[in-house]
Every structure is written in structure tokens, then in C-alpha cells.
Amino acid sequence: MGNSLDFFLPTGCKSVLCAVSGGADSVCMLHALKADGTVRVCCAHFEHGIRGEESKNDARFVKELCEKWDIPFLMGSGDVPQYAKEHRLGIEEAARVLRYEFLENARRTMGCDHIATAHNADDNAETMLFNLARGTGAKGLCGIPQVRGKIIRPMLKISRAEIEDYLRKNGIDHVEDSTNGLDEYSRNIIRHRIMPVLGEINPGFVSSMSKTAELLRRDEDYFRKQTDEFLKKNYDGESVPAAELSRLHPAVSSRVIRALTDPSLSSVHVDAVLALTESRGLAFADIPGKRIRHEQGRIYFSAPASVSIAERELVIGKSVSVPEIGAIIVSEITVYGRDVHDSLTTFCLKYENICHNVTVSGKKDGDSFAPLKRGCTKTLKSLFTEKKMTQRERDSTLVFRDGKGIAAVSGFGVDRRFKCGAGDKILKIEIIYQGDNKQHGTGY
């Protein structure tokens, strides 16, 4: 069995599972790899349950071919129409999902390094044209990747004409899928109507498309590395700095956004996210399935964790847990002196000025108080803005109140109503943050 095809195999590949439908391309691949003799070759066939008896005949053909050529064979089957209905998929997509699931299981069962599919240069050109018609970006014009994980395409640079010539010279039979002749699928329309016209314009069209795809993949690899470097340096798991994102070339910033959202995100939605980098305050961009927000100079790609702190009454001498932010509050009555001082997490309230019981909760709309060291009354909203606090930080702020209003705010200090001097009887309140929930702030 002579081999005259220049196919591709990755370095170190010792065994390969060929996905064979029985058509010209996959039969050619199976024969060529077997004839080459450099790798152990196995075969797998998936019967989709779409074309009835014709489909079963294809399976029998592949099985008999493997017996003739002494190739280990494994067959799988599935009800593609039913799977498509249950998962709300098109027939082609459902078939692809079930086929690759079977192939991966077969690869493991048969102990092969890779799964080989018979996509050829014409398939690649058709894919590029299909993606171009859909309005894809440069990545879609890269065509079919030669390697994707465990999947390889040994025939990707070989034309359909070369495949047909190989089969003819070696006297090898194959089966024809009757649906390939129908113009019911977009790919068949491209194959039957568009490819011939382009071939008339340029007989080397398929080869030119392969070269173009190779150059585009090279460019895409460079942009991917630039994207990865930016994310490694700037992405904290939730957000990236708006200024840094805005300074990127659009070819990179668009890829950053798609990497953090959806690889197929439209340019309109990419531009909407990029527009957030020019915002000064809180701003949002709605994209399919997600809301992106600008907050305090950063672009957040994940929804803020919801924090709502319930109101609790302090019990003097006992600890009060605030599990919403991982904090414990302890309080005691003592005397104000040199060893007792206010801080961002410790508050000293002049006891005689406390009206009724003291409670702790989160912020409320319209909250305002007079920080001891500011000499004026400020709304919490304005104080939060001054400190450039994120929404989560605002929601996590603890507010202590008595019967007359706010007594103290974590990160901001005590209200001037409770100013105390040496020897005064005080209610000392201390916030103890646990683990990574420790809060930091700048006092006034």
C-alpha cells in the first residue's frame, strides 16, 4: 500500500484513532496513515441515526474495511434527532457533539494519543468562506486548526482533488453520503456553487486559502500572546484597569474583552465595553447574558457579589457575629484613657450621649453623619465617593446607630456627638475581621 500524500502528524505521536465515516476523505486518511507505518492506527465510526439504512450500510462498510486492512475498529451510535430536540440544537451541531464525545471515549479505550479527522484543504477554504459570510473577525478566517487538544487534522493541507487521485491510483473504494449532494446546508451551497466559481477565477484558490489561513494563524498567535500577557499582568479575577485597557491597540483590547466574555462577542458589544473606559463614575454596558460595569477606574467582568447586612443589636460584653462580611463585633463599657483610642475599626462612644440601644447594620439610603475630625456633616454617599470605594466595599461598610442616628461608621470613625475626653465613661466597640475579609480604609 504505497503512500504519496504529505500528511501531518504532531511530534511524538505514536498512535492515532482515525474518525472514519466511509467517505473519500476519511478512507484516504485511514489508508495513508496505515500505509505510512510510522504510527499505530485504530479506527472509530459513529452511526448518527439520521439516514436510516444508508447510515447502517456506511457503518458496515467501514467495519469490513478495517477487517480487510487489519485495523482495530470501534463503532458507536446515537439518536442525533432526539438529542437535538432534547438540547435544542440543530441537527449538525447535535451530531458534532455526540460524535466527538464518542471519539474521545474511543480514544481512551483504544489507548491512542490523538484523534484524527479528515478535514482537507477544501474543507478549510469552505470554512473560511462560511465565517467570512457570517461577518467573523480574523480568528474565524484562520479556518480549521491543525491541532486542537487531542484532535489533529493530518489532511488539512491536502486538496480534495489530491485525495480523489490517491484513491483512484490505489484502487480504494469509499461510500458517498447522499446528503452531500443536497443544497440544504450552508456548507453544501458554498461547496457546490461558490467554490467552483472561485476555482475558475484562480485554479490555485484552495492552495492560496491554505496559505492565507496559515498567515492569519501566525498573526492570531501573536495577538493571543499579547492578550495573555495583558491579562496576566492586569486581571485580578474580576476586573482590569480601565486606563490600561484603553491604551491597548484595538486589535488587542478587543481580544481581551472577548477572552473575558465570549469569543464570538460582536464588534458592537466590544465597542460598548471599550466605551466604558472613558467613564468617570459608575457606568454599565449590557452584552448578551452579562452586564459589564465601570467602577472606580476598573472594568468589572463579573457581577458584584450581593452583600446585604441585616440590622443587629449590640449586646454589651458579648460578641455579635456579622457573617455577611465575616466580622465579629465586641463591645464593653470602660473609661477613656491613653490606652483606649478611636481607629477605623475601634470606636469610643461617650456613654452618656447614647440614646437607647446601639445597633449595627449596612448603609441605608440618605445616611449622613458628622465625622469627628471633619467638622461638617457629610452623606455616606459622598464619603464613599471621596474614598473611591467599590459597590461591594460600600455594601460591606458597617454603620452603628443609636436612637438619634449614626454613631460611627467603619473606615470613617465616630460621629462628633460622641466626642469624649480622658476619664469619660465610654462604650468601646471593636470590629474584628476574619481571614481575607479584613477591611482597610483611610480615616478622617
Long-range contacts (C-beta under 8 A, 24 or more apart in sequence): 1-31, 1-34, 1-35, 1-170, 2-35, 2-170, 3-32, 3-35, 3-36, 4-166, 4-169, 5-32, 5-155, 5-158, 5-162, 5-163, 5-166, 6-157, 6-158, 7-32, 7-33, 7-36, 7-154, 7-155, 7-158, 8-146, 8-152, 8-153, 8-154, 8-155, 8-156, 8-157, 9-33, 9-38, 9-39, 9-152, 9-154, 10-114, 10-147, 10-152, 12-113, 13-39, 13-113, 13-114, 13-152, 14-39, 14-40, 14-113, 15-39, 15-40, 15-41, 15-42, 15-111, 15-112, 15-113, 15-114, 16-40, 16-41, 16-42, 16-112, 16-113, 16-114, 16-115, 16-116, 16-152, 16-154, 17-42, 17-43, 17-44, 17-103, 17-106, 17-107, 17-110, 17-112, 17-114, 17-115, 17-116, 18-42, 18-43, 18-44, 18-116, 18-118, 19-44, 19-45, 19-46, 19-99, 19-103, 19-115, 19-116, 19-117, 19-118, 20-44, 20-45, 20-62, 20-65, 20-118, 21-45, 21-58, 21-62, 21-118, 21-177, 22-58, 22-59, 22-61, 22-62, 22-65, 22-174, 22-175, 23-118, 23-174, 23-175, 23-176, 23-177, 23-180, 24-160, 24-163, 24-164, 24-167, 24-174, 24-176, 25-118, 25-119, 25-120, 25-123, 25-155, 25-160, 25-163, 26-117, 26-118, 27-65, 27-167, 27-172, 27-173, 27-174, 28-118, 28-155, 28-163, 28-166, 28-167, 28-172, 28-174, 29-116, 29-118, 29-154, 29-155, 30-65, 30-69, 30-71, 31-69, 31-166, 31-167, 31-170, 31-172, 32-154, 32-166, 33-116, 33-154, 34-69, 34-71, 40-112, 41-71, 42-71, 42-72, 42-73, 42-74, 42-106, 42-110, 42-112, 43-71, 43-72, 43-73, 43-74, 44-73, 44-74, 44-75, 44-76, 44-102, 44-103, 44-106, 44-107, 44-110, 45-73, 45-74, 45-75, 45-76, 46-75, 46-76, 46-77, 46-78, 46-98, 46-99, 46-102, 46-103, 47-75, 47-76, 47-77, 47-78, 48-77, 48-78, 48-80, 48-95, 48-98, 48-99, 49-77, 49-78, 49-79, 49-80, 49-81, 50-80, 50-81, 50-91, 50-95, 51-177, 51-178, 51-179, 54-178, 57-175, 58-175, 58-177, 61-175, 72-110, 74-106, 74-109, 74-110, 76-102, 76-105, 76-106, 78-102, 92-185, 100-151, 104-150, 107-150, 113-150, 114-150, 114-151, 114-152, 115-150, 115-151, 115-152, 116-151, 116-152, 116-153, 116-154, 117-151, 117-152, 117-153, 118-153, 118-154, 118-155, 119-144, 119-153, 119-155, 119-156, 120-155, 120-156, 120-158, 120-159, 120-160, 120-163, 121-155, 121-156, 121-157, 121-158, 121-159, 121-160, 121-206, 121-207, 121-209, 121-210, 122-159, 122-160, 122-191, 122-195, 122-206, 123-156, 124-156, 124-209, 124-210, 124-213, 125-195, 125-205, 125-206, 125-209, 125-210, 126-187, 126-190, 126-191, 126-195, 128-209, 128-212, 128-213, 129-190, 129-194, 129-195, 130-186, 130-187, 130-190, 133-186, 133-190, 137-254, 137-267, 138-216, 138-219, 138-220, 138-223, 139-220, 139-263, 141-212, 141-213, 141-216, 142-213, 142-216, 142-217, 142-220, 143-209, 143-213, 143-216, 143-217, 144-213, 145-217, 156-210, 157-210, 159-206, 159-207, 160-206, 223-251, 223-252, 223-255, 224-255, 226-252, 226-255, 227-252, 227-255, 227-256, 227-259, 230-256, 231-256, 231-259, 231-260, 235-260, 237-302, 238-300, 238-301, 238-302, 239-295, 239-298, 239-299, 239-300, 239-301, 239-302, 240-298, 240-299, 240-301, 241-297, 241-298, 241-299, 242-276, 242-277, 242-279, 242-294, 242-297, 242-298, 242-299, 243-277, 243-297, 245-274, 245-277, 245-299, 246-274, 246-277, 246-278, 250-274, 260-301, 261-287, 261-290, 261-292, 261-301, 262-287, 262-288, 262-289, 273-299, 282-391, 295-390, 295-391, 296-388, 296-389, 296-390, 297-388, 304-390, 304-391, 304-392, 304-395, 305-392, 306-395, 307-362, 307-392, 307-395, 307-396, 308-362, 308-395, 309-360, 309-361, 309-362, 309-395, 309-396, 309-398, 310-361, 311-359, 311-360, 311-361, 312-359, 312-360, 312-361, 313-357, 313-358, 313-359, 314-357, 314-358, 314-359, 314-360, 314-400, 314-429, 316-427, 320-360, 322-360, 322-398, 324-362, 324-396, 325-396, 325-398, 325-433, 325-437, 325-439, 326-433, 326-434, 326-435, 326-436, 326-437, 327-398, 327-431, 327-432, 327-433, 327-434, 327-437, 328-431, 328-432, 328-434, 329-360, 329-398, 329-429, 329-430, 329-431, 329-432, 330-429, 330-430, 330-432, 331-358, 331-427, 331-428, 331-429, 331-430, 332-427, 332-428, 333-425, 333-426, 333-427, 333-428, 334-425, 334-426, 334-428, 335-423, 335-424, 335-425, 335-426, 336-420, 336-421, 336-422, 336-423, 336-424, 336-425, 336-426, 337-422, 337-423, 338-422, 340-426, 340-428, 342-372, 342-413, 342-414, 343-443, 344-410, 344-411, 344-412, 344-413, 344-439, 344-441, 344-443, 345-410, 345-430, 345-431, 345-432, 345-433, 345-439, 346-428, 346-429, 346-430, 346-431, 347-400, 347-407, 347-408, 347-413, 347-414, 347-418, 347-428, 347-429, 347-430, 348-414, 348-418, 348-420, 348-426, 348-427, 348-428, 348-429, 349-407, 349-408, 349-414, 349-418, 349-420, 349-426, 349-427, 349-428, 349-429, 350-417, 350-418, 350-419, 350-420, 350-424, 350-425, 350-426, 351-424, 351-425, 351-426, 351-427, 352-425, 353-417, 353-418, 354-402, 354-407, 354-418, 354-427, 355-402, 355-403, 355-404, 356-402, 356-403, 357-402, 357-403, 358-400, 358-401, 358-402, 358-407, 358-427, 358-429, 359-400, 359-401, 359-402, 360-398, 360-399, 360-400, 360-401, 361-398, 361-399, 361-401, 362-395, 362-396, 362-397, 362-398, 362-399, 363-394, 363-395, 363-397, 363-399, 364-399, 367-399, 367-406, 368-406, 369-405, 369-406, 369-409, 369-412, 369-415, 370-415, 370-416, 370-417, 371-409, 371-412, 371-413, 371-414, 371-415, 371-416, 371-444, 372-413, 372-414, 372-415, 372-416, 372-418, 372-419, 372-444, 373-413, 373-443, 373-444, 374-444, 375-416, 380-409, 383-409, 383-412, 387-411, 387-441, 387-442, 393-439, 396-439, 398-431, 400-429, 410-439, 410-441, 411-439, 411-441, 411-442, 411-443, 412-441, 412-443, 412-444, 413-443, 413-444
